[in-house]
Amino acid sequence: MIEFVASSRLFNLHTHHTTYQFLIDPNGFLLHTYYGRRCGGDSFGYLLRQADRGFSPNPREAGRDRTFSLDTQPQEFPAVGVGDFRTPVLEVENADGSCAADLRYVSHTISSGKYALEGLPAFYGEEGEAETLEVLLRDPWTGLEATLYYGVFPQLDLITRAVRFQNGGSQPIALTRAMSACLDLGRMDLDLITFDGYHTGERHPCRQAVRPGLQQISSIRGITSHQHNNFVVLCQKDAGETHGLCYGMALVYSGNFEANVERSQFGDVRLTMGISPWHFRFQLAPGEVFTAPEVAMTCSGSGLQTMSQNFHRAIRHNLCRGWWKTRRRPVLLNTWEAAYFDFDQQKLLEIASSAAETGVELLVMDDGWFGERNDDYEGLGDWFVNLKKLPGGLAPLVEQINAMGMDFGIWIEPEMVSEKSRLYQEHPDWALQIPGRPSTRGRSQLVLDFSREEVWRSVYAQIKKVLESANITYVKWDMNRSLTDVWSGALPAQRQGELYHRYVLGVYAMLEQMITDFPKILIEGCSGGGGRFDCGMLYYTPQIWASDNTDAMDRLLIQYGTSFCYPTSTVGSHVSASPNEQTGRRTSLQTRAVVAMSGTFGYELDPRKLSEGERSQMRAQIDEFKRFYHLLQDGDYARLTNPFRDQEFTAWQHTAPDRSEALVSVVAGMARSNAPFRTVYPRGLDPDMIYQVDGWGCFRGDTLMYGGIPLPQGGGDYQSWQFHLKKV
């Protein structure tokens, strides 16, 4: 619920459990007053205190009053050059060369439903689900306008923010920093949690104290990156899974980003998030518009688990969309680790036949089916079937696989081009390259200039013909390198700073076109695994390959960190061969499946090489996944242990929203001689409800939560168990 109190010029944004509040001061500045547990609506403006602070300047309107300075006030949308020396969200270059922006309140509107952003992904909500607040600010000296958008989802405890800039003046203005949100929290002793890592080791939580000065994570790779995710948490020092005040903020965007946490000289904490200002310069002629991407925020007064569950529900139901939003995802087998580039139609049919016997529902033909693609040095950009490998094209192959009872999917990498390809020979200028400089290769490939509509439309036209040629129900959209040599022949020199953002808009435009033309195709996002795992991509691809590392024990770490923002239903996770290709580690087929079930679930191996006993296990695992799908994909997720700290075992839980059923999953670490007894403690059960636990007994919910479930002893390294709790 959005409330405006005219007498005090106060905005209250209420969700079921939280209140977000700011006000318009007498000079038209927006000052932030509160974000936390839900309150009745009284103004927190009494906390806005003023004092004469040395070297903190005062606006002209203050006259001889030296006590008011933007440098010391909590602001809703701070700009540069007018007295606040903390990290701003807006920087500009005005026509006269100055860099000041002085944004003042003009007007506001409140409406039912959720705003949408043209060309950009965003959470959505119908009338009754969400409300929108628009606040118009204007710089009276240049005419630059900023419309602040707030989307309020009361039942989800979610607030979204975005900004639309328009040059309302008569001279050109360039935006050099145009971030989406600022959260000024006052003097608080907080920890910052970021989710960092590397290729094959993404989204590992890093928790550190907020210290004086600036702490920053960012990406300038053109994608979200394996190194840092564009989701961060601020929380009280003692906050844990079930207690403490926590703030989560996620950027709904898939390109360069920056998140800053700054503790000022007076102990105030500011969090800003948005597009990275690195090599960003967006020029606005009079009347032109720029829209910054959306940020989603939630606040929990009861710990990290509630914060995560808020995001999970919102992403599942108000960000993911389309045919596959709530449908059960098919159990798939991807051919990459089974065949790599070395396959033909006969080999694919043999793999498919073996997979079909185990209950696999979808066969995915990975890299190597197109152009002259026999290795990763050639073929990208030539999206037509390699008739040497598949003599009849896709249609007869797909028909035979469909006859086995399976659907069929393909791998694509539309944003890339090989120098050894027809596309590059015909259009070398379509690749990102700086004139007069040698190109930088990544994975032996170049990046296509998707900021140019003719480029992505040409690539899409090829892929569309392929998708129309056979009964294809799944596409894996990959992207296997960072952006370098970022220069476009379609932009003049003074607008090259727009290229990174325009590239992302081109990717979104092609994805939207594909969804429009093929609404029932399931698209899985990928960027060398988890390099572009973000809310922006989830608007188009309801699941994303979480990491190229399929080792079950490493995946415990990756999926643990991922769970802080992203729901299980979005996490691409497969059972691969043992020993694992990335680590050489050996784990049981059961353990690999238990880990993969906390994702979309599938296989990344050659089923022909499995024993009959292992194939029988596969059939049972697929049946179990289907049996527990409603819990695994739609249940409330809880982290019962921390695998970075708790070495004996890792445990997590999926619980039905009505608490009538739960699935507790456990994976043990390395075996120890004479090991102590181990117990796992479920969470979130109904204390008065009686639960049947896998046929070995009936217990009250409080007994199970406080007494725990004893784990079996022995059995070797990396044992695993699943405990199904169901109301009697």
N, C-alpha and C positions, 0 to 999 in steps of 0.2 A: 504494500500500500504506500502510495506517495502522498505526502501531505505538505501543503504550503501554508504557513501561518503568516498572514499578511502583516499583522501588527508588529511582529518582530522580524519580518523578512527571513523566515527560517524554513528550511527544507528538511523534512523527516522522510527517510526511505526505510520503511519497515518491512522486514521479512518475518517469518514465523518466530524465529529465535533471535534476530539481530536488528539493530537500528544503526543507520548511517545518517549523519547529520552535518549540514553546513548552512551558513547564513550569508546574506549580503550585507556588508558593512556600509556605513553612511557614505563612503566614497566610491561604492560600486565594486569593491574587491570581494571575491568569494573566499571566505575563510572556513576551513574545516574545523568542526568542533567535536565530533565523536564518531567512532565506529566500534561496536562491541555488542555485548548482550542486549537483548531487546529492552527498551525503556519506554516509559509512558508518553514521551513527546515533549517534556519540558526542555527548554533551551540549555545547552551546555556552554552557551556564550559567556557565562560568568567566569569560565576558566581562561578566557582570552585576556591575559595580563600584559601590561605594557610598562616599559622602563626605558630610561635614557641609556642606550648601550653605545659605547664608543665604537666608531667606525661602522655603525649601522645607520645608513642615511634615511632621511624622511621624505615622503612625497610632498609636493608643493602645497597640497591642500592642508597639510598639518600646520602650516604657518610656523610659529615659534615653538610649537609643541614637539619636542625631540623624543617623546616616548613611543610614538608609533613608527614602526619600520617593517617593511615587508621581509626584511632579513630575519625577523624574530617571530613572525606570525605564521601559523599553520595555514597553508593555502590549498585551494582546490585545483588550481591550474596555473602554476607559477611560470612566468616568462622571464626572459633575460633582459638586462640592461636598465632596470628601473628600481634597483635597490635590494634585490634578493641575491646573495652570492652563493646560495646552495644550488645543487643540481636542478636546472630548470627542465620543463618538458617542451618548451618552445624557444627556438632561436631563429632569427630571421636576418636577411640582408635586405634592407630597404633601398629604394631607388637612389637615395643620396649617399649610400654607403654605410649608413648607421645600422646598428644591430638591435635597437631597442624595440620592445613590443609591450604596450601598456593596455592590457585587456580589462574592460570594465563591463559590468552587468548592464544589459539592455532590456531583456524580456525573457519569459519562459512559457512553456506550455506543458500540460500533463494530458496524456491520452491512454486509452486502453490498448492492450496488445504490446508487442515488442517491435521496436524499430528494426529495419533491415539496412544493410550497407551494400550499395551497388558495386558489383564486381569483387566483393570480399566475403569470406565466410563469417558467420555470426550465429550465436545461439538464437533460437526462435521460440515464440510463444504466442498463442492465440489470446483473444479477449477472454478474460477470466483466469488465464495462466500468468499473465505478466502485465506490467504497466511501463510506460515510457515517460521520462522527464527530459525535455530539451531546454537547455539554458543558452541563450545567445549572449556572447561577449563581443565587444568591439573596441579596437584601438581608435580613439577619436582623431589621432594625428595622421594615421596612414589609411584608415578604412578597413584594415584587416579584420575579418570576423572569424570567430571560432564558436561553433555550435557544439556544446557538450551534450552527449547522449548518455542517459542512464536507463538501463533496463532492469526492472525489479521483478524477481521471481519469488513471491512470498513462500510458497511451499517448498522450494528448493534451497532456501537461504542463500540465494545467489544474486549478485548484482553485477551487471556488465557495464562497461564504459567504452565510449568511442568518441572521436572528434572529427568534425568536418570544418575545414578551413575554406574561406572564400575571400578573394581579394575584392573588397568593396570600394577600393580607392581608384584613382586615375593613373597610378604609376605601377610598374611591375614590382613584385615582391618575391623573394626567394626564401623558401623554408629550408633551413639547414639543420634543424632538429625539430621533429614533429612527433613527439611521443604521445601515448594514448591515455596515460593515467598517472596521477600522483596520489600518494596516501601519506599524509602527515599525521603521525601518531603521538606527538608530544613526547614528554620525557618518560621513557620506558626502558627497562632493562631486558633486552630481547636477544634471542638467538636467531641467526639466519641459517636456513637449510636450503642448499642448492643441490642440483642433481647433475653430476659431472661424470666424466669418464673418457672413453676412447672407442675407436672402432673395435667391436667384439667385447666391449665392457662398458656399456652405456648406463647412464642414469643411476650412478652410485651416490647415495645421499652423503652430503658433506655438511656437518653442523658445526657452526662456530659462533662465538659471541659477536654481537654487533659492537664494533669499536669506534672510537672517534675517527672521523674522516670518511672516506669513500670505499665501499666494497662493491665490486662489479663483476657480473658475468655477461658474456656477449658472444655473438658469432659474427664474423665478417666473411664467412665461407659461401654466402649466397643461399644457405640452407640453415635450418635450426642447428644442426651439427650433432655429431656423436659426443663432442667434448662438453657441451653445456645444453641443458634443456631450458626452454623458455617458460618454466614454471618454478616459482620460488615460494618459500614459506617463511614468515616471521612468527615467532612464538615466544611465550614466556620461558625463562631459563629452566623452570622445573616442569615444563609441559611434557606430557608423555602421550601414549596412545589414548588414554581414557580420562585425562585431566589436563587442565591448563588452557589458557587463551591462545588461539592460533589464527593466523591470517594466511590464506593461500591466494596467489595471484598467478593467472595463466594468460599468455598472449595467444590470441586466435590468429596465428600468422605463421608462415613457413619459410621466411627469408631471414636476412640479417636482423638481429635484435639486440637489445641492451636492457639489462635490469640493474638498477643502482640502488644501493642502500647506503644512506649517509646519516651519520650521527653528528649533529652540529656542536658548536662550541658550548651550547647550553644543554646538551643531552637529548634534544629532540631527534626523533627518527623519521626520516623521509624515505619512502620507496617509490621509485619511478620505473615505468616499463613501456617499451614501444620499439619502433623501428630503430636500428642502430644509426646514429648520426655519421658514422664512418662512411666517407665517400657518398653522402646523401646530400643532394641539393635539388629541391623541386621548385621550379620556377612557375609563378602564377601571374599571368597577365591580368589586367582588370577584368573582373567577372569570372575568372577561372576558379576551379574548386579542387581541393585535395582532401581525401578522406583517409584518416589514420585507422589502422586495424583495431579490432575490439580486444579489450582485456576483460577477463572474468574474475570476480573476486568472491570469496566466501570467508566468513568468520565463524569459528567454533569456540564456544566457551567450555567445551568438554573434551578437548584433546584432539590429537591428530587423526584418530579414526573417524570421528564425525566429520572433520574437514574433508577427508578423502571421500567418504560416502556421499557428501554433498556434491562433489565434483562428479563422482561416478554416475549418480542418478541424472544429473543435468546433461552430461555428455551422452549417456545412453538414449535419453528421451527428448532432449531439446537441442542437440547438436548433430548427432548422427541422424540420417534421414533416408527416405526412399524405401524401396522394396525390401531391403535386407535389414532394416532398422530393428525389427523385433522378431524376424524369422530365425529359426535355427540355422546356423551356418553349417555347410556340408563338411564332413570329415574328408580331408584331401590327402593326396600323395603327390609331392613335388618331385620331379625327375632329376633335379640338379645333381644331388649327391649320388644318384643311381646311375647317371649316364654322362653328366657334364655335356661337352659338345659332341661326344661320340655316340650318336644314335642314328637309327633310320626307322622307317615305319615298322619293320618287323620287331625290332627291339622294343619299341614303344608298346606294341600290341602284347608282347610277352610280359612286360612289366604291368600293363593294365590288367591282363588276365589274372596274374598272380595277386594283384591288389584287390580286384573285384571279389576274389574268393574269401578275403578277410573282412569284407564289409565296407571297404573304402568307397566313398560316394562320388569323388571328383578326382580326376587325373589332371595334373597341371604339367604341361610341356614347357620346360624352362628355356633358357638361352640356347640359341643355335639352330632354330627352325627356319630362319629367314635369310634372304640375300645370299651372299657367299660367306656365311658365318660359320667358320670351323675353329676359330679361336677368338680371343678378345682383341685382335689387331684389325679386324675388318668387319664390314657388313652393317654396322649400326647406321640407321637412316634409310636402309633399303627394306621397307616393310612389305615384302612379298614372299610367298612361300618358296623355300629352297626345294625345287623339284627333284634334285638329286637324292635328297634324303626322304622326301615325301612325294613320290612320283605322281600320285593322283591329286595332289593338293590336300587341303584339310578336310574337305567334305567326306570322302570315303573313310578316312581314318576316324573321324568323329562318329560317323554312323556305326562303325564297328565297336567303338568304345561305348557308345550309347546302348548298343545291343547287349553289352555285358552288364548293363544296369548302372553305369556311371556317367556323370556329366564330364565336360571337358573344358579346360582353361589354358591360357597361354601367358607367357612372360613377354613384356615389352619394356623398352627404355627410350621413350619418345624424345626426351630432351637432349639426347646425345647423337653424335655422328662420328664415324670412323673416317679417317682420311682416305682409306681404301674402301670407297663406296661410290655408288652411282650418284647419290645425293650430293656428296661433297665435290665430286668432279664437275657436276652441273652448277652448283651454287656454293662455291667456297666462301663467298661473302656472308653466307647465312650463319657461319660459326662466329662465336665471340673471339675476335682477334684484334690486336692493336696494330694498325698499319706501320710497317717498317720494323717490327719486332718479331723475333721467332716465337711461335706458339708454345705454350706450356701444356704438356699432355698430362692427363690423369687417367690411369687404367688404359693407356694407349688410345684415348679418345678426346674429342673436343666437345664443347657445349654449344648447342644451337641457340640462336638469339630469339628466345621466345617472347621478348618484348615486341617483336614484329609479328603482327597478326598473320601476314602472308606466310610466315615460316611455320607457325604452329598449325595453321589451317592446311597447309600442304602435307605436313606429317600426318595430321589427323585423317586427311582424305585417304591416304594409303592404308592406315590402320582400320578405318571404317570399312573398306572393301574386304579386309580380312575377316572382321567380325561379322560381316554380312554373308560371308561365304560358307559358313558352317554353324552348327548349333553350339556356340561358345557361350558359356554361362559365367566365366570367371576371368579376370585379367589381373595379373600382378604387374603393377606400374613401378619400375625400379628407376634409380637415379644414382649413379656410381662414381661421382666425383664432385669436388668443390669447384666453385667458379673462380677462374683466373682470366687474365687478359680481357677484363670487362670493358668493352668498347663496342659501340654499335654504329654501323654506317647509316642507320636511320635517324640518328639524333645529332644535332649540332653540338659543337664543343661545349657550349655553356649549359647543355642539358644532359651531359653524360652522367651526372650525379643522380639522374632519375632511373638509370638502367636497372640497378638491382631490384628496385620495387616493381618496375614495369615487367621485368622477367617473371616475378612471382605472379603478377596479375595475368600474364599469358598462360602460365601453368594452370591457374584456377579456371581461366576461360576455356581451355581445352578440356579439362576435367568436367566442367559444367556441360559442355557440348556432348561429351561422351555419355554422361548420365541422362541427358535429355533424349538422345538418340537410342540408347540401350538401357532403359530404366531397370531391367531385371538382371543385368550383369553385375556380379559382385566384384568390386574393385578393391584390391589389397594394395596399400601403399608400401613403399620400400625405398630406402636410400642406403645401400650397403648395409641393410638391416635397419638400425635405429637412428640414422642420421637426420631423418625428417619426421620424427615422432612428435606430433604437436596437434593442438586443437584445430588449427587451420586445415590440415589434411583430413582430419576425421570428419569434417563437414562434407567431404567428397568421397572419402574411402573409409568405410565404417570399421575397417581393421587395418593394422599396420604391422609389418614384420618387425618384431621387437629388436632382433639382433642377428647378425650373421653367425654368432656363436650359439651353437645348439647344445653345448655340453650342459647336462642337467644341473650339475653343481654350480657352474657359473651362472646359469639361468636363474637359480634361486636368488642370486644377488641382483641381477638385472630386473627380474620381475618384481622383486621387493621394492626397489626404488621406483619403478614404473607405477606401482600401485598407489603411490601417494596422490596422484592426480587422475590416472587413466584406468578405466574399468577393465575387468578381465575380458569382456566381450570384444575389446579393441586390440588385444595383444596377440599378434601372430606368434604361435608357439608350436613346434613340431617335435616328434620323436625322431632322432637320427640314429645312425649306426653306432655300434660300440666295437672297438675303441673309437672315441670321438675324433672327428677330423681336425678340430681346432686344438684340442688339448692332449689327445692320446689317452684320456682317462676312460676306464671301463666302469660302466654302471649297468645295473640290471634293466631289462626291458620294462619291468614294473615301475621302477623309480623314474625312468625317463618319461613314462606315460603320466605318472602322478604330477610331475612338474608341468608337462605340456597341457594337461587338462585345466590348468589355471591360465588358459589362453584359448585361442580359437580352435586348437587341437587338429593335428594332422601328422603326417609322416614324411620324412626326408631321407629315404633309404631305398635300397633295392629289395623288394619283398621276395624276389627269387632266391636270394642268398640266405634267407631265414630257414631255420629248421621247422619241422611240422609243429613241434611244441611251441616255438616262438610265434608261428602263424596263428596257432590256436589262442595264444595270449593276445595277439592283435585283435582277433575277433571279440574276445571278452572285453578288451579295453574300449573298443568302439561301442559295444553295447552299454558299458558303464558310463561312458561320456554321454550317450543319448539319455540314459536313465537319469543322470544327475544334471542334465543341461540347464534345467530351470533354476537350479541353485548356482551352478558354476558361472552362468552368463548373466543372470538377473538378480541373484541374491546379494545381500549386504556383505561386503568383504571386510575381514578383520585380519590384521597382522598380529599373530600370537607371540612371535619371537622376532628378534633382529638377527639375521644371519651374519651380519658384520661383527656382531658382538657375541652371540650365543653359538658356540662351536659344536655343542653336542647334538643339536637338532634344530631344524627350521620347521615352523608350523604356521598354518594359516587356516582361515575358516570362511565358508560361504553359508549364510543363514537366510532362510526365507523371510520376507518382510513381516509376516505374521508370527514368526519365531516358532512355527510348528515343525520345522525341519532344519537340519544343518549338516554340513559335510566338513569334517576336520581332516586336513591333509598334513602329513608329517614326513620329513626326509631327514634321516640321521646322517651324521658326519662319519669320520673314520672310526672304525671299531677300536675299543680299548680293552685291554685285559683287566679283569676284575673291576669292571665299570660300575659306577653307582646306578641305583635305580633312577629311572627317568619318568616324568609325568608331564602330560600336556593339559593345559587348563583352557577349556572352551570359554567363550565369552558371548554375552548378549542373548542368552537363553531366557525363557520365561521361568523364573525361580519356582513357580508353583506347578508347572507342567511336568507330566511324566513322559520321559523319553525312552524309547527302545534303542539300545546301542548295538547295532550289528548282530542282533540275536544273542548276545552274551549277557544281557541283563536289562532291567528297567530301573531308571533312577530319576529322581526329581531334578529339575534344572539347577536348583541351587547346590545340590550335591555334586553334580558334574562340574559346575563352575568353580566351587571352592575346594572340592576334594580332588578333582582332576581325573584324567583317564591314564592309567598306567601303560607305559610302552613296553613291548616285548624286549627281552634281553638277547644279545648275541646276534648271530646271523651274518657277520661280515660288514664290510664298508658299505656305506650309502644305502642302507635299508630304507624302506618306505612303507607307510600304512595310510589307509583312509578309514575314518570312522563315520558311519552314517547314523545320525541321531534323528529319530522320527517320533512325533507325538503319538502316544498310545491311544 
